Amino acid sequence: MKTICVIQHTEAEYLGLIEDHFEGRNIRFAYKRPFTHGGTLPASPDGFDGLILLGGGPYGLVSGHLLPSAGHELRLTRAFLDAGLPVVGIELGAVILSTAAGGGAEEAPLRFEVTRAHTTRPDALGGMLPESFPIAAYLRDRPVPPKDAEIFATAENGEAAIFGIGANSVGFLGHPGAKRGMMEDLIMEFADTPEDVATSLRLLGDVQAELAEALTGLMVGLSRHSGLM
């Protein structure tokens, strides 16, 4: 049985719908919560088969409220990459992944957007991505993938929605397992919130079933691409 280290940055945001897919594939996941009293992060990849970096709500990497554990997480992410172990970055996690891999981050405002992504080619992530699918992104700043990154899908504004780094690591602009209730809790957790969250919550509710359906194929492609299956 493989075990993934999952770094959580807020109380509200977790793997969401992804949990069921990992459990169905007999993949264990261990949450690490550096923001809690006594919470720690691993010093190295030892004992883990992969790393997932979750979103950070209002925290940023280069603007706004800077993520307190950013330095440790950048070093840890680099260690996983150097060890050839898969890293999955979601929202702020994608910003961390792109930076640790030699790309970077651009300053961008805190936002909660529900929009659509489009695959760049039919065989993206093993051909398991729909041609068009919804994404729900709650983050500050913007990932700048390294020049050799592979873009699997783009958002409607042209940003990289899903990108591959190396042979087995993937960044997601949005949270592929987002749930409306999770986003509601995230909004309530912090005083600093994006504009017009009511509209974004409504849109997320409208596409929740389609997002869950797209996740089924996406998790097959991600598991194969990362070597976790």
N, C-alpha and C positions, 0 to 999 in steps of 0.2 A: 504494500500500500504506500502510495506517495503522499508526502506532506508538503503543503504550501504555507509559507509565512505570509500573512495578510496584515499589512500595516493600516490601521484605522486612525483617522485624524479628528473625527468628531464622534459624539455619542450616537447621532442619528444615522449617519451614512455607513452602510455595511455592504456585503456582497449582494444582498437582495435576492432577486430571482436566480442568481448564479449559484447560490448555495445548493439548491435542489439538484442542479446538473452535476455539481462536483460529487455530492453524496451518491447520486445514481451511478457514477463512474468509480466509486470506491476511492475517491481522492479526499484526503483529510485536509483541513485548513485550520490554522492556529492564528487567532487574532492577537496582534500586539498593539497596545494602546498607550503610546508614550505620553498622551495628554492627561492621563489619570494619575492620581497620587500613587507613587511607587511604580508607575508603569515604566517598563524598559524596552529597549530594542535589542535584537541580537547583535553581537559583535562581529559575526561572520556568517556565511551561508551554511555552516556546519549543521547537519541534522535536517536540512530542508532540501526539497527537490525543485523549488521555484519560489518566486516572490511576486506578490500583488500589492501595488500601492494604490490606495483608494483616494477619493476626492477629499478636499479639505475645506469645504464650505467657503467662508470668506477669506481664508488664508491664501497668501500668494507666495511666489518664490522670488519675485523681483519687485513687487509693489504691494501696497496696502499693508495688511497685517501679515508680516512675514512668518512663515511656518517655523516655530521654535526648533523643531528637530530636523530642519532642512540639511544641515551639514552632515549629520550622522546618516541620514537617509541617502544622500548623494553618494557617500563613501560605501554604504552597504549595497546600494544598487550597482555601483561599479564593480564591487567584489563578486556579486552574482553574475554579472555579465562576463567578467574575466574568467570565472569558473565554468562558463559555458552553460549556466543554468538559466531557464526562462524567466523573464520579468514581464509582468503585465501592468501597465500604468493606466489608471482611469482618472479622467479629469485632471486635478492637480497632480495625480500620480503620473499622468502622461507628460506633464511638464517636467517633473523630476526625472523620469526616464530619458526624455530627449536630451536634457542637460547632462546627465551622467554619461550618456553615450557619445558625447562630443558635439551635440547640437546646441540648443539653448532655449531661452525663454524670452518672450516679448511681453511688455507691460500691456495689460488689457483690463478693463473694468470688471467688477463682480457682476455676473449675469446668470440668469436661469433661462435657458432657451430650449424650446422643443421644436425641432425642425426635421428635415429629412436629409439622408445621406445617399450617395449613389456610388456604386462600385466602379472602379476604374477599368476593370476587365473581367470577363466571365470566370476566369480561374482564380480570382482573388480568394485567399484563404482556402485553397483547395476546392474552389467552386461552391462553397457552402454559404456564401453571402447572397441574399436577394439583390436584385438589380437596384431596388430602392427600398429603404427602410427608415423608420423613425429613430431619432436620437434625442436623448434628454441630457443636457449638459448644464451643470451647476458648478461654476469655477471662476477664479480670478486668474489673470495672466493667460498666455497662449503658448503651447508647445511649438518649438521650432525644430523639427526633426533634423538629424544630420543629413548631409548631402547624399550619402549612400543609402538612406532609408527608402523603403519600398512603400508607396502609397497604395493602400488597398481600397479606400473609399474617401470621397470628399464631401464636405457639407455644401449646402446650397450657396454659401458665400465663397466657396473655393478653398476653404481651410481643409487641412488633412483631418478627416474624421476618424480613420483607422490607418495606422502606419506600422510597418514592420521594421525592426532593427535586428541586424544580424540574422542568424538562421532560425531563431526561436522566440524572439521577444516582440511584444505588440503594445502599442499605445492606442487608447481610445479617448477621443475628445469628450464624448459623453459617457454616461454610465449604462452599459448594455443590459444590466439587470435592474434598472431603476423601477421603483414602485411609488405610486402617488403618496401613500402614507409616509414613506421614508422621506420624501422631499418636503412634505408638510412638517414633519418633525425637525428637519434640518432648518427650515425657515424659522421655526419657533425657538431653536437653540441659541441663535445669535441675534443681537440687536442690529447688526450690519446685514442688511438683506438687499437683494437686487430689486430693480423697479418692476412693477406690474406682475408680481408673483401670482396673482389670482388668474390672470390669463394663461400663464404657463402651466399652472396646475390643471386648469380646465383642458388645455391641449394634451397634457400628459394623460389625463383620464380618457380622453377621446381615442388615443393611440395605444393605450395600455395592452390591449389584446394583441395588436399587431406587433408591438415591441416584444412581447413574450413569445410570439410565434417565430419572429426573426431570430430570437436568442437560441432556439433549438438547433438550427443549422449552424449558427455562429459558434456555439460551444463545441460542436463536432469539429469544425474547421480549426478553432483555437486549440483544442486538445491535441489534435494531430500535429498542427504546426509547432506547438510548444514542446511536443514529445511527452506530454503528460498522459497520453492515451496510446 
